[in-house]
């Protein structure tokens, strides 16, 4: 498992299989042994948090975004 935090690339819900909770907006580490989570990374559905940190650092709760 990677220690890097991955967040959704776009706002919105990312449903997970097998009764797992949706991918959290604030992110979590990816389990690369899971084919589903690995695909989310390959497809660009989730991205490392540091790539989106510049735009979200000032408004982590999304206030003020349009």
C-alpha positions as CSV (number, residue, x, y, z in Angstrom):
1,X,0.0,0.0,0.0
2,X,1.2,3.5,-0.8
3,X,1.5,6.2,1.8
4,X,0.6,8.9,-0.7
5,X,-2.9,10.3,-0.3
6,X,-5.1,10.2,-3.4
7,X,-8.1,12.4,-3.9
8,X,-10.9,12.5,-6.6
9,X,-9.7,14.3,-9.7
10,X,-13.2,16.0,-10.1
11,X,-15.8,16.9,-7.5
12,X,-18.3,14.2,-7.1
13,X,-19.0,10.8,-5.8
14,X,-16.7,7.8,-6.5
15,X,-18.7,4.7,-5.5
16,X,-16.6,1.8,-4.3
17,X,-17.5,-1.9,-4.8
18,X,-18.4,-4.5,-2.2
19,X,-20.3,-2.2,0.2
20,X,-17.2,-0.1,0.9
21,X,-17.9,3.6,1.6
22,X,-17.4,6.1,-1.3
23,X,-13.8,7.4,-1.9
24,X,-13.4,10.3,0.6
25,X,-13.1,13.8,-0.8
26,X,-10.1,14.5,1.5
27,X,-8.5,11.4,0.1
28,X,-6.8,8.3,1.5
29,X,-3.9,6.0,0.5
30,X,-4.5,3.6,-2.5
31,X,-4.4,-0.2,-2.0
32,X,-2.5,-1.0,-5.3
33,X,-3.2,-4.7,-4.8
34,X,-6.9,-3.9,-5.4
35,X,-7.6,-4.1,-9.1
36,X,-10.4,-1.6,-8.8
37,X,-8.3,1.0,-6.9
38,X,-5.4,0.5,-9.3
39,X,-7.8,1.2,-12.2
40,X,-9.0,4.4,-10.5
41,X,-5.4,5.6,-10.5
42,X,-4.6,4.5,-14.1
43,X,-7.8,6.1,-15.4
44,X,-7.1,9.4,-13.6
45,X,-10.3,9.2,-11.6
46,X,-8.2,9.7,-8.4
47,X,-4.9,11.7,-8.3
48,X,-2.2,12.3,-5.8
49,X,-3.3,15.1,-3.4
50,X,-0.1,17.1,-4.0
51,X,-1.2,17.7,-7.7
52,X,-4.4,19.4,-6.5
53,X,-3.1,21.0,-3.3
54,X,-2.4,24.4,-4.9
55,X,-6.1,24.9,-5.8
56,X,-7.5,23.5,-2.6
57,X,-5.1,24.7,0.1
58,X,-7.0,28.0,0.7
59,X,-10.5,26.6,0.5
60,X,-10.3,22.9,1.6
61,X,-14.1,22.8,2.2
62,X,-14.8,24.1,-1.3
63,X,-16.3,27.4,-0.2
64,X,-15.9,30.2,-2.7
65,X,-15.4,27.8,-5.7
66,X,-17.7,28.2,-8.7
